[in-house]
């Protein structure tokens, strides 16, 4: 039972692998960049993109949403500001 719980914790981060350095940011409204759903721990840009697109479909973003993948992201410089990443890609 405990091993199943641990496996479930790591599933969004790449199917049980150690956490990676890519994060996805999914925006339900591409004009509102203050509200987003962030998922950390992807091992590659390609996997981050796949998961971000799947997450957009899961929350039923219909044409108005957007996503971004960032590498080595950190906290915002000021409260409520955007997170800072060393590099970002769509």
C-alpha positions in Angstrom: 0.0 0.0 0.0 2.8 2.4 0.9 4.6 1.8 -2.4 1.5 2.5 -4.3 1.1 5.9 -2.5 4.7 6.8 -3.2 4.3 5.8 -6.9 1.2 8.0 -7.2 3.2 11.0 -5.8 5.8 10.8 -8.5 3.5 10.1 -11.4 3.0 13.7 -12.6 6.7 14.3 -12.3 7.7 11.8 -15.0 6.4 8.3 -14.1 8.5 7.7 -11.0 11.8 9.2 -12.1 13.7 11.7 -9.9 12.3 15.2 -10.3 13.5 17.1 -13.4 14.2 20.8 -14.0 11.3 21.6 -16.4 8.0 23.1 -15.2 4.8 23.6 -17.1 2.5 26.6 -16.7 -1.0 26.2 -18.1 -3.2 29.3 -18.5 -7.0 28.9 -19.0 -7.1 32.4 -20.4 -4.1 33.5 -22.4 -4.7 37.1 -21.6 -4.6 36.4 -17.8 -1.1 35.4 -17.0 -1.5 35.9 -13.2 -3.7 32.7 -12.9 -2.0 29.5 -14.0 -1.7 25.9 -13.0 2.0 24.9 -12.5 3.4 21.4 -12.5 7.1 20.8 -11.7 9.5 17.9 -12.3 9.6 17.2 -16.0 12.8 15.6 -17.4 12.6 17.1 -20.9 11.0 20.0 -22.8 9.2 17.4 -25.0 7.6 15.7 -22.0 6.7 19.1 -20.4 4.9 20.1 -23.7 3.0 16.8 -23.9 1.8 17.1 -20.3 0.9 20.8 -20.6 -1.2 20.0 -23.7 -2.9 17.1 -22.0 -3.6 19.3 -19.0 -5.2 21.9 -21.2 -7.5 19.3 -22.6 -8.3 18.0 -19.2 -9.4 21.4 -17.9 -11.3 21.9 -21.2 -9.5 25.0 -22.5 -11.3 25.8 -25.7 -9.0 27.9 -27.9 -8.4 30.7 -25.4 -5.7 29.0 -23.2 -2.0 28.8 -23.5 0.9 27.0 -22.0 4.6 27.6 -21.4 7.4 25.3 -20.3 10.2 26.7 -18.2 13.6 25.3 -17.2 15.0 25.9 -13.7 12.2 28.2 -12.5 12.3 30.0 -9.2 10.1 32.2 -7.1 8.9 35.6 -8.3 11.0 38.7 -7.5 7.9 40.2 -5.8 4.8 38.6 -4.3 2.2 38.0 -7.0 4.7 38.5 -9.8 5.6 36.0 -12.5 7.9 33.1 -11.7 11.4 33.5 -13.2 12.9 30.7 -15.3 16.4 30.4 -16.9 14.7 29.6 -20.2 11.2 29.3 -21.5 9.6 27.6 -24.5 6.1 27.0 -25.9 
